[in-house]
Amino acid sequence: MAASCYFFVAALLLLCSGVLSFPVGQEKRDATTCGYQSCHATKPSMLNVHLVPHTHDDVGWLKTVDQYFYGDRNDIQHAGVQYILDSVVDQLLKNPDRRFIYVETGFFYRWWKQQSSSTQQTVKQLVNQGRLEFVNGGWCMSDEATTHYSAVIDQMTIGLRFLNETFGICGWPRVAWHIDPFGHAREHASLFAQMGYDGFFFGRLDYQDRTRRMKAKEQELLWRASDSLTPPMADLFTGILPNGYNPPEGFCWDQLCADAPIRDDPDLEDYNVDDVVQRFLRAAKSQALVYKTNHIIMTMGSDFQYENANLWYKNLDKLIRYVNDQQGNGSNVNVLYSTPSCYLQELHKANLTWPLKTDDFFPYADNAHNFWTGYFTSRPALKRYERISNSNLQSCNQLEVLGGPVSRKGLFGQGDSETLRKAMAVAQHHDAVSGTEKQHVANDYAKMLAKGWQHCQVLVSNSLASLTGSSAERIYCDNLNVSVCPLTESSSKFSLSVYNPLGRSVTWPVRLPVNGTVYAVTDAQGKPVDCQVLPVSRATQEVRRSRGFARNELVFQVQAPPLGYSSYSVSLLQDGRPSSSPQHQAPTSIQNKFLQVTFDPDTGLLSGLSNLETKQAIKLSQNFYWYNASDGNNDESRQTSGAYIFRPNSSTPVMVSSKARVEIFQNSVVQEVRQWFSPWVSQVVRLYPDSKAVELEWTVGPVPVSDDQGKEVITRLDTSIKTAEFFYTDSNGREVLQRKKDFRPTWQLKQTEPIAGNYYPINSRAFLKDDKDQLTVVTDRSQGGASIYNGSLEIMLHRRLLHDDYRGVGEALDESSELFPDGLVVRGRHLLSLEPPATAADTHRPLAQEVVSQPLLSFTEGDLNPNARLEFSGLQASLPPAVHLLTLSQWDEESVLLRLEHQFQSWESKASSQPVTVNLQKLFSTLNVLGVSELNLSANQWKDEMKRFDWSPEKETLTSEVNLMCRLSSQSDVFASCSSPAHLVQRAEVDSLTCLQSASTQ
């Protein structure tokens, strides 16, 4: 069994047959010459300067991934990753003292596949000797504001697995390295800690925060990254690099730089050794003034550098020699080739205490009017597509396991999950899902995701054919959000399969584009399902353009078992106009047995929300606004809004309309109020019979810019909740952090941008609360949001800008396409729930998981096959409400990777924030668990062998000691249990259990 104790993720490897094996066990290489053992000696009585040669290789930004790797399109940016790795390997071989670190495994993997066996052996030797060291190790360097934790774990896992299988122990990164992301999430630090990293280094933080930390010598700290996990489980030593990730000024010797080389022949003109040495000594001593120990780090490299590594190493060799020669003249500076892990080891040896941090590093500003909070929303369509792709990937992974080997090669051909897995890994890059890339690069990311989904469709079809026993061809309709599905639009009889990737049963509303007016729907048992037909909304007709011709939508609720599917048959009974006709007068309310939503009859706008179960009622108004984007002409800063930066030219947004034109439809399946605010803004307010959340489906665009003014569009909810300037946002979809207007927990903020400076990333939810009421908004993608007024929550939906913000991307964020030449149209959903604060998480936690891991629909022509298995669950029973099945994927032919997650923070639910035990032997219906072993979160180390540095904070903030016991018994009784004191208020954990399981299919 496996147990989850508050916010704990257990990664288990389940053995199906054979003997449990793992690359770590197979690759017990001699680690005495790599890692910490490979570090150069330092001098305790001197200032030791650790020079770290590195390159920062974006997995797409100004050029596509392929263009960066091959060095194509150098007219955009001179960069070729394959040449960097060629050159670095060659130069490392010329001097055993030299070091180099590499980060982006996605690029290294491409390069590695192209190398000869002799080159591969040479590189392995460099890695085994610690001369080439991997840091971070994920497929990419992920964004921290706009990523979901499940996708971050996956991209780290794929990168670290490659390093593990290729280099063994010496390929283990010991340091997390996020030198370029634009702000840093607490959940990322928690994940890194649970992956086994000893430390974390980054380059960007708010300019005010940096100034304070430099004065206080607090640029190195201990980050306590969870208020639920028992320290030091989520504690992570964190270092802020001195120059972002660039060299000190005057010491850049790449072919892309203009600094003078070291000219050390005194017989030649312009001899400059003395000048270089003195400038370097001044730079080192100046840097040492703002750090705590006699060790400092200098990053010697930058974006796509070392394509001609000889330039760097030749000058670094000279720099080290000539600076160290000065020790004979009394200098106390010692310079050495180093790596982040070697630097970290020296800080650990210092045995000091470190300042403690418990919040995060958002928002990030590099100057008074330059807040990097626009990218929280930039490219909203790509952000949604990435989130849908993540859901599809999880279903694909699961069905590969449940369907067995025939899933990969079966009736419909050869399919795989790896293509989408790698595309999703690339999409986590800090210039991908962040929306900060050039347009052609964004198109390329979407293309990769689409290609990966095509590969997965074959796998899913094979798996469902095996599980159902039906050979019918399956069709996938990826444009249902705009009522496009050729099969349902034209067929008089078709069937629907609903696969549920969650570990509990779900009820889900299905809306299918049709042209009939009366349909019959039956479930897997042949029982009739209530269904209704509504006309397609005007907004949908405009958005879909020429892609579909459906006049109506067929609406019904489906139910699907945990980790399984259910089947439905749909038959046309009557053509003609739909029987549901709208009411055009403004509604007063819609309600089900849980909620009542009220509207102002004069304006057609929302006016209130009530929970009929708990007798709660709040005033709630909602409307759409836009901020005029600064064009840089309004003050001396000249700063504009762009892909990265949010800079409105006024603190008062412009209301789209004070009234909405409405239509209301009410039937037994759904009640919906369709609101038109303007030709480019509309919304549908929906309430389904058994839902505890009201749905707001918004459609925005094309955003008009005929006035030559960029616009940043928000939805704003104004409530009667007494928030006292506080609101709450999630961190990468997991733990929730408290936010306060014009406030930072670790320094006295001088607020210079009253709107942009109060925006925070929202990955899956945000909420307002007081002692009585909590209004939670669950989002369907990452967005930026703020609470500018008490009781108010605004969320940015769309951005259309006419100027670049001068942060490197070099083009305005003005999206269009062939379908939308006048500007992008974006559609999305917000789900609102109203609950008492003590029980609100019991609603919003599972609701958010349903949005992230939504059911996968597939269609077949004709009626259901009576001989097919029409319903199936991969579990013997639903998981407990607190437990989320995070990962189920094929690890190798004999084993499966399983991650079970306790999804509640320790403080947020009396009912659900309790330890839970799951019996693995009684969990699956088709898998025989023969053995189980626990891994760390990223599945690259055995959990019981994972050792991390211990760090001491300057002051403890938690006084309660927690005893956590997790034990795994014999394979004949696979069981894990967790327990903790009942009085504990703060604890949660995310870690990975890896279990070996039988993948045999019944």
N, C-alpha and C positions, 0 to 999 in steps of 0.2 A: 504494500500500500504506500501511498504518498500523502503527506500532509502538508497543508499550506497554513502558515501562521501569519495572518495579517499581511497582505500585500506581498506575499512570497511567490516567486516563480520557481517552480521545480522543473529542471530539465532532466529527463529520463531517457536512457537508451534501452529499448525493449528488444530482447533477443528472440528471434523467430525460430532459428535453427542453427546448428553448428556451435561454434565457440565464440564467446564475446572477444572481440579484438578492437583495438583502437590505435591510431597512428602513434600516440604518445608511448604506448606500451611497446610497439614494434621498433620505435626509433629511439631507444635508450642510448643516444649518442653521448660521447664524453663531453660534458658541458663545462669542463674545467678551463677551456680556452675561449668560450664565448660568453655573452652576457656580462654580468658584473665582474667575472673573472678576467675578462679581456681588457679591462680599463687600464690606461696608463697610470703610472705612479704620480702622485701629487706631492707637494711640499707643504707640510703643516704650518710652517712659520711664514709662509708667503701668501700673497694674493694669487690664487690659481684661476687662470682664465681658460675656460673650456670652449674651444673653437669647435663648432658643430657644422661641418659641411652638409648641405642639404639642398634639395630642390622642392618647390611646391608646384605640383602638376595637377591642375584642375581637370577633372574628368568631364570636360565640356565647360565652356563659358563664352568666349568670343568665337571659338571654333568648336566643331563637333568633336566627340570622343575620337573618332577615326582620324579626323584632320589633325588633331593634336598628336596622336600617336605617330602618324606617318610623317608629320612635318609638312602637311599640305596647307594650302591657302596662307602662305607666309605674307601675303599682301595684307591680311587682316592682323596677324600677329606672328612674329617669328618664334616658332616653338615646334620641336620634334622630340617626343619622349623616347622613341627608340634610339635616337642618337645620344641622348643623355645617358641612358643605361650602358650603351656600347662604350662610350667614352669614360665613364666612371669606373667600370670594371677594368679597363685597360690601365687607368692611372693608379688604381688601388694596388695593382700588381707590382708597380714600380717602387713602392716604398711601404714596408710593413707597418710603419707608424701611422699611415694615413687612415682616416675613418670616413664613412659616409652612411647616412641614414636614408631609408626609403619608406614611403608612407602608403601610396595608392596601389593596393594589391591588384586592382582591376587592370591597371596599366602593366604592372610587372608580370602578371599572368600572360598577357598578350605577348610581351617580349620573350618570356621564358619559353613559350611554345615554339618560337622561331629559332631557338638556339640549338647548336649541335650538342651532342652528348659530351664532348670534351669541354665546351664552354660551360655547360651546366655543371660539370664536375668542378671546374675552376671556381664558379660562383659558390657552389656548396662549400668549398674550402675557405673562401673569403668569409662566408657566414659562420662557419664553424670556428673561425679564428676571431670573430667579433669585429672584423674590419668592415664588413657590410652588415648593418644592423637594421632590422625592420622595427618601425615604431607605429603605433596605432594599429595598423594591420588590416583594417576593414577594406572592403572593395573600393570604398571612396572615403573622403573626409566629410562626414555627413553634416548637413545643416542642423542647427539645434533649435531653431524657432518654429519650423514648419513641418517637421518630421513626426511621425507616430512611432512610439517606442517599439511596436512589433516589427516594423520595417527596419528600424535601426538595428535591432537584435539580429534580424535576418542578414542584413548586409555585412555586419561584423562577423557573423558566423561563417559566411561563404568565404570571406577573405582570410580569416584566421585558419579555417580548415585547409585551404590551399597551402598556406605557410607551414602548417603542421605536417601535412602529408609530404611536402617537398623537402623540408629542412629539419623536421623533428624539433627537439627541445631548443636548438639554437635559432629556430625561426620564431619562437615565442616573443612577441613584443611585450616589454615590461612597462612601457610608458604610453599613455594616450596623448595624442598630439593633434590639437585642433587650432592651428595657428591662424586660420583665415576666417572661420565663421563669425558672424556679425552679432555677437552676444552669445551667452552660454547658459544652457538650461540645467537646472538642478537634477532633473531626471537623467540626463546624459551622464553626469558625474556618478550618480547612483548606479547606473548600468555598468559604467567602466569599473567601479569598485567591485561589483559582483562578477565581472569578467576576470578579475584577478590582477588588474593593473596596480602597480605600486605608486604611480603618480600620474599627473596630468599637466600638460603645459599648453597655454594658449597665448595669442598675440593681441587680441582686441578687447578692450574694456572701456567703459565710459571715461571721458577725459577728466571729469571731476573726481571720479573714483581713483583713477591712476595718480592724480596729483596728491590726493590725501594719502594714498598708500606709499608713495615714494617718500613723503615726509616722515611717515611713521615706520618705514621699513617693513611694510606689510604686503609686499608684492609676492610673497610666498606664504601660503596659509594652509590650514586644514579645512576642507570643505565637508561639512556634515550634510550629506545630500538626501537625507530622509528623516522625517519626523516620526516615522513608524518603525523603521528597522533598528535593531539593537546596535549601538556603536560597538565596534568599529566597522560593522558590516557594510555600511554605505559611506564610510569616511574615505576621503581621497585627498592626498596631498596635491596641492595645486600651485603651479608656478606661473607667474605672468612674465612673459619674455620682455626684454628691455627695449627692443626696436621693432615691435610688431613681429615680423619674422625676417627682417632684412639685416644686413651687416651694419656696423657702425658707419656713420658718414665718413666717406673718404677711403673705405676699405672694401670696395666691391670690385672684384677682378674677373668678372664674367665678360664674355664677348658682347653682352648687352649693356655693359656699364661703360662709363667714361672716366673712371678714376685711374690715375697714373699707376703703372706697375712699379714694382720695387726695382730700381736701377742701382745695382750694387757693384759695378765696376768703377773704381775711383779714377781710372784712366780715361773714362768716357765722360762726355758732357752730361749734365743734369743728374749727377749722382745724388740720390735722395734717401739713402738708408737712415741717416741720422734724423731727418725730418719725419720719416714714416714711423720710426721707433718712438720718437718723442710724442707724436700725435696719438699713437696707440696707447702709450703709457698714460697719457692724460685721459683718454677715453675710458680706459680700464679703471682708473682710480675714481673717475667721476661716477661711473656705473656702480662701483663698490659702495659709494656713499648711500645708495638707496636700497641696498640689499643687506641681509642679516649676517651672512657668514663671510669667510675668506675665500669663498668660491663664487665665481660669476660665470654666466653662460653668454656666448655670442653666437648668433645664428649667421653662418657664413654661406649665404645663398639666398635665393628668392624665386619668383615665378619662372619656371621652366629654364632654370640656369643649369650649368655644367654640360651643355651640349658640346662644348670644347673644354673638358675638365682640366686639361693641362694648364690652361690660363689660371684657374683657381689654385690648383695644387702647387704649381711652381712658385707662386707668390706666397701661399700659406707656409710652404716649407721655409722660405726665406724669412718670413715674419717671425715664425717660431724661433728660428736660429738666432736672428739678430736681437730680438727682444730678450731672449734668455741669456744672450752674451752679456747683457747689461748687469746681470746678477753679480758678475765679477767686479762691477763698479759700484756695488751697494744697492742695486735695484731689488725690490722685494716682490717683483711680479714674475710669475711663472706661467708660461703659455704652453698649451698642449692640445693635440688633437683629441676630441672627445665625442661623446654621444649624450643625448638627454638622460639615458639610464645611468651612465657613469657620473654625470653631474648630480643626478638624484641620489646616487649612492653616497656621495660625499656629504650631501645635506643630511642624509639619514645618520651618517656616522657622527655628525656634529652633536646629535643627541640633545637638541633644543626643544623648547615648546613653541608652538606656532599659533598665530591668531585663528580663531574659529569663525567660520561663515556658515550660515544656515539658510540663506535665501538664494537668489540666483543673480545672474549678471545681465538682466534685461531691465529697461531698454538700453541700447548702446548708442552713444552720441560721440562723434569725434570733434565736435565743436559746439558752440552755443546754439546754433540754429540748424544743426545737422544730425537729426535723430534718424537712425536707421530702423524705422518702424513701418515704412511703406511696404517692404518686402514681405511682411506678415500676410499681406493680401495679394501682392503682385501675381499676375497670371492665374486668376482664380479657376479658369477652366482646366489648366494643367494640374493645378493642385487637386481638383476633384478627380481628374482622370488617374492621377497617381494613387489616390485613396481607393478608387474602384479597382484598380489593378492589384493593389495589395489584397483586397478581398478575394478577387479571382485567383490570385496566387495561393492563398490559404486553402481555398476549395480544391484547387488543382493538386496541391501537395497531399491533402487528405485523401482524395479519390485515387491517387496513385498508390497509396497504402491499402485502402479498402478494396480496390479492384485487383490488386496483385500485379504480377509481371505483365499480364495481358494488357494492362493499361498503357504501357509504353510501346507495345507493338501488338496491335490487335486488328479488329475488323475494319477500322477506319484508317489504318496506316500507322505510321510511327509518330508518336507524340512525346513530348517531354515537358517537364516543369523547369528545367535548368535555364532555358532561354528567357523565360519571364522572370525567373529568380535573379538572373544577372542584370536584366533591364531594370528591374525594381531596385537593385543594389546601386546601379548608376544613378537612378532618379533621386536617391537620397542625398546626392552631392550638394554642397552648399551653394552651388550656382545652377541647380536643376529645379527641384521642387520649390526652392526659394523664389523662383521667378526672376532671377537677376541675370539671366543669360540673354544673348542676342536672339532675335526672333527665329532665325534659321536653326539655331541650336535647340530652342524649345520645340520646334517642329520635329527635330531629330529624336529628342527624348520621347515624344509622343509616338513617333514611328516605331521606336524600339519596343515600347510597351505594347503597341498593337501587334507587332510581329510575335512577341512573346506570348500574347494571349492566343494567337492563332495556333501556336504549337500546343498550348494547353488545351485548346478546344478539342484537338484530336485525342489527347490523353483522356479528357473528361468523357468524350463520347465512347471511347473504348471501355473505360471503367464502368460507365452506366450500362453499356451493352452487356458487360459481364455480370453486373449485379442484377439487372432486370431480366436478362435472358431474351431481350428484344434486339433485333438487328436493324430496327428502323433508324433512318438517318436523323441526326439531331441538328436543329437550327438554333443559332444564338442571336438574339436581337439586342444589339448594344445601344440602340437609340430609343429605348422605351421612354426615356425622360422627355422626349419631344414627340411621343406618340408615333413612332415609326417602327413597323415590323411587317415586312411584306407578307409573311405567311398568315398572320392573324388578320391582316387587312383584306386578304383575298380568299381565304379558305372558309368553307361552311362547316368543317369539322376538323378539329385538331386537338392534340393533347399537350399537356404542360407538365414538366417535371420540375419540382422545387427542391433543390438541395440546400440543406441548412448546415453551415460549417460550425455552428455553435454547439456547445456541450449540453444544451437544454432545448426543449421544444420551443418553437416560435410561432407566433401568428403574424402574418405579414400581408399588407394590402397589395393586391396586384391590379394594375391598370393596363389594359391591352387595347391597342388601336384596332378598331373594327369598323365595318360599314353597315352591319345589321342593327336592328333595334331591339330584338328580343333573342336571348340566348339561354340555353340550359347548360349548367355546369354541374358535374358530378365528381365526387372524390374517389379515392382508391377502393372504397367499399361499395361504390355505386350509389351513395346517398346524394341527394340534391344539395347543392350549395347555393345560398342566396346570392344573387348577382343582379346588378343594375347597369343600365346603359345611360351615359351622359354625353352630351355633345362636346366635342373637342373645343377647348377654349380658343378665343381669338388670338391670345398671345402665343399659344402653341402652333396655331396655323401659320403665324408669321415667322416663328423661330425655325420650324422644320423646313421652310422654303419648299423646294421641289422634291424633297426626299420621300414623302409619303402622301397618301391621298385619303386616309381615314377621316370620316366625318364624326365618328363617335369613339368613346372609350368604354370598354367593358370593365366594370369594377367589381371585385369580390375579394374575400379574405381567404388566404390559404394557411394551412397549418403543416408544419414539417417537424418530424421527430429529431432528436439530438443526433448530430453527426450522421445525418441520413437524408433520405428524400421521400417525398410523397408525390402521387400522380393525380392529375385532374383531366377530365375530358370536357371539351367545350363544343357545343353544337349550335348552329344558327337555326332559329325558329321563325324569324320574321324579319323582313326588310322594311324600310320606310323610315319615317322620322322618329326620333326617340320619344318615348312616352313622358320622360322627365322634362318638363318645361320650367324655365327659370322664373323666379320672382324678381322683378326689377326694383321693387321698393327696398329701401335700406332695411336690413334685418335688425332685430333687437337682440336676438341671442340664438345660439345653437348649443346643444348640450347632449351628453350621453350620461351614463350612470355614474361617471366619475367627475366630469368637468362641465362647467358652464362657461361659455365665452360670450360676452356681451359686446354690443356695438352701439355707437352713437347714431341714432336714426337720422340726424341732420347731416352728418359728415360721412357716414359709412365706415368710419374708422373704429378699431378696437377701443373699448372703453373699460373692460374689466375681465377678470378671470377668477373663477371660484372652484374650489375643490369641494364637491358635494359630500364626499366621505368624511373629511376632516372638518367641515364647516368653516373653511377658510375662504376669504374673499379679499382681493386687492384691486385697487384701481390700476388699470393697465392701458396705456395708449401706445400706439405704434405708428411710425411714419417713416418715410424715406427722405433723406437730405443728401446734399453734396457739399463738400468743401472745394472752394476754388483753389486750384493748385498754384503755388507761387511760381511766377515766371522769372524770378531773380532780379526784378527791377524795383522791388519795393523797399530795399534797404542796402546798406553797404556790403552785407554778407554775400549778395548775389546768389544765394543758394536756392535751387529749384527743387520741386518734387520730381522724383524719378523712380526707377525700378527699386532702388534701395531706400531712398529718403522720402519721408512724408513731411511736407512743408506747406501747410495751408496758408493763404495770405490773410486769413481772418479766423478768429476764434468762434465766429458765429456761422454755422452752416446754413445753406439755402434750402428751404423746404421745397420738395418737388411739387406738392399740392396739398392744400389744406382739406381737400375732400377727395373721396374716391367714388367713382361710379361703380355700382355693384350689381351682381347677379347672385342669387342664392338658390342652391339645389339641396333638397333634403329628401332622403329616401332611407330604406332600411339598412343600407350598406355604408353610406357616407353622407355627411352633411358638409357642404362647402360653400364658402362665400368668396366669389371672385371679385377682386378689386382692381380697378384701372386707375392709376394715379396720373399717368401721362402716356404718350405714345411709346415711351421707352422704359417705363416702370410699371409692373403689374404684380399682383400677388394673389394666391389662393390660400384661404384659411380653411383647414380641413379638420374634421373630427370624426374618427372611426368609432364604432360602437364599444369596443372593449379596450380602447386606448386610454392610458393615463397621461397622455401628452397631446397637445394641440400642435398641428403641423402648419407652419408658414412656408409655403413654396413661393419663392420670389424669382422674378425674371427681370433682369436689368440689362439694357442695351438696345441698340447701339447708343452709347453715351454721346450726346451731341457736343460738338466742339466748334460749331460754326461761328461762335463768338470768340474764337481763338483763345479759349480758356480751358485748360485741363481740369478734369473733375475727378473727385474721389468720393464715391457714393457709399453712404452708410444707411443701415436701418437702426432706428433708435427706439428702445423700449423705455418708457417713463412710467414709474410705478409709485405706489404709496408706501413702499417698503422703506423703513428708516435705516439707511445704510451707514450713516456717519462717515461718509467718504471712502468706505471700504468696498471692495468687490473681490471676486475670487476667479482665478483661471487655473486650468490644468497645466501640467508640465509634460509635454510630449504624450498626452493622453493618459497619464497615470496619476501621480499625486497632485493634489490641489494646493496652490499657494495663495496666501492673502496678499492683496494689493491695496494701496492707499494712494489717493490723489496727491500729487506734488510731494512725494515722500520716497526716500530710499532707506532701508533699514540700517545700512552701514556707513552712511555719511550724510552730512547736512546738505541737502540738495538746493542749488540755486536754479530755480526753474526758469528757463528762457523760452520754452515752447509749450504753452499751456495745453495744447491739444496733442501734438505729436509726442511730447515728453511724457504723456500719461497713457500711451498705447502699449499694450502687452500682447504677446502671441496667445491665441486660443487654438488649441489643437483639436479638442473634441467637446469641450464644455466650458461655460462660464456661469457664474451665478451671483445673484444679489440676495442678501439675507439680513434679517434682524432676529430678535428673540422668538418671533412667532412664525414668520413666513420665509420661505426660500423659493425664489423663482430661478429655475435652472434652464439654460439654453444649451441644447446639444446641437453642435454644428456637423455638417457633412464633409468638411474639409478644414484645413488650417486657415485662420483669418486673424486679423488684428482687431483689438477691441479696447474700450476704455469706459470708465464711469466718470464723466466730466461733472455731472450734477448728482446730488444725493438722490438715491432711488432710481438712477438712470443707468442703462447699459446700451452702448452703441457698438455696432460691429460693422467693420468696413467690408463691403461686398465686391466692389469693382473699382478699378482705377484706369482712367484713360488720360494720358499725359502727353504733352506736346514738346517737352524739353528733356534732355539728358540731365542727370544730377551730378555729373562729373566724378563718378566713382569707378570709372573704367569701362563700363559696358558700351558707351559711345553711341547709344541710340535712345530715342524716346520710347516710353512704354505705351505704344499706340497700336494695339493688336487688331488685326483684320484677317480675313481669309477669303477664299473664292466664294464661299457661301455668304459671307458677311463682309463685303467690300467696304461698307460704310462704318465698320466697327464691330467688335465682338459682342455677342449676346451671351449672357451667362445666366444659368438657372441653378438654384440650389434650395436646400431645405434647412429650416431651423425647427427644432422640436422643443416646445415649452412645457415644463411641468411645474406645478405648485404643490409644495409639501411642507410639513413642519421640518425645520432644520435637522432635528434628531433622526428623521427617517428618510430624508430627501435622497440620500445616496442609494437606498433600496430601489428607487425608481430610476435615477439618472445613470447609475453604473451599468445595469443591464441594457438600458436604452442606448447608451453610447456604444456598447459592444455590438448591438444589432445594426447600428449604422455603419460601424467600421467593418464588420464581418456580416454582410447582408446575404440573404439567400441568392443562390445562383439559379437562374431560370433557363431551361432549354425546352425546345418545342419539337414535336413530330407531327407530320401530316396524318390525318385520319384519326380513327378512334383508338382507344387504349387496347393493347393486346391482352385478351383475357388470360392468356397463358403466362404472361410476364409477371415478375414480382413487382407489384405496383407501389410497395412501401417498404422501406428498409431503414434500420438504424444501426450504426456501427457501435453503439453503446448498449449495454444491457439496461441501463436506466439513466435518466438525466443526472448530470452532475449537481452537487449542492449549489444553491444560489450564489454563494460566495466564490465559487471556483470557476475559472474561465480556462477553457482549453485553448492555449495560446498557439501551440505548434504541434502538428502531427505530420511528419514528413519522413520519406524513405531515406535512411542514412547509407545503407549498403544493401546487398542482397539478403542479408540475414538479420538486419536490425533496423529499428525505427527510432527516430528522435521524437520525444514527447516532452512538451513543456506544459505544466499545469500551474495556473496562477491564482493565488488568492487576490482578488481584485479590489478589496476594500481596505482603505486606510484604517489605522487602529482606532481612530476617534470618531469615525463618521457614521457608524451604524451600530446600535445596541444589538440588533439581531444578527447582523452579518459580519461584524468585526470580531469574529471569534475563530479560534483554530478549527480546522476542518480536516477530517481524515478520509482518504479515498482508497478503496481497495483495488489495486491494479489488476489482480487476478479476476475480479468480478466487474471490471470496467468495460472491456470490449466484447462485442458479440462475435467477431470474426478473427480476432488475434489471440493467439495463445502465448501468454507471457512465460517464457522459460527462464529468464534472468533479467536482472535490473542492475544498473549501476548509475551513480549520480555524477553529473558533470557540472562544471561552472556554467554561468549563464550563456556564454558564447560557445559552449560545447567543444572547447579545445584543450581542456585539462580535466583530469579526474578531480572531483570536488575535494576528496580527502587528501589530495596531494597539493592542493593550491595553497601556496604560502605567500603572504604579502608583508611588506614592511609595516611595522607598528609606528604610529606617530602620536605625539602627545600634544593636546591642545593647551593653550594658555589658560583657558578656563572651561570647565564643563558646564553644559547647560542642562544636562539630564542627570538627575540624581538617583533615579530608581534603577536598580540592577535587574536585569532580565535573564532568566535562565531559559535557554532554548535547547531542547533535546530533539534531534532528528536522527533516528536510527534506521538502518536497513537490516532486516533479518535475513535468514537464509533464503535461497531461491525457491525453496518449496513453500515458503510463506512470505511472499514478497510484500513487505510492509514497512511503512515509514510513519512515524508519529511525531508530532510537535506539541509542546505544551509550554505554557507561560503563566506567570502569576495573574490571578484574576484582577488584581488591583492595577495592573499596568495600563497606563493611558496612552502611551506613545510607542507604537511599534508596527512595522510592516516590513516585508522582505520580498525582494525579487531575486531569485536565483534559479539556476537551471538544474533539473534532474535529468539525467539521461538514462533511459531504461531500454534494455534489450527485449524485444518482443517478437513473437512469431507473426509473420505477415501472411500466414495462410488464410485463405478466404473460404468461408463455409459455402 
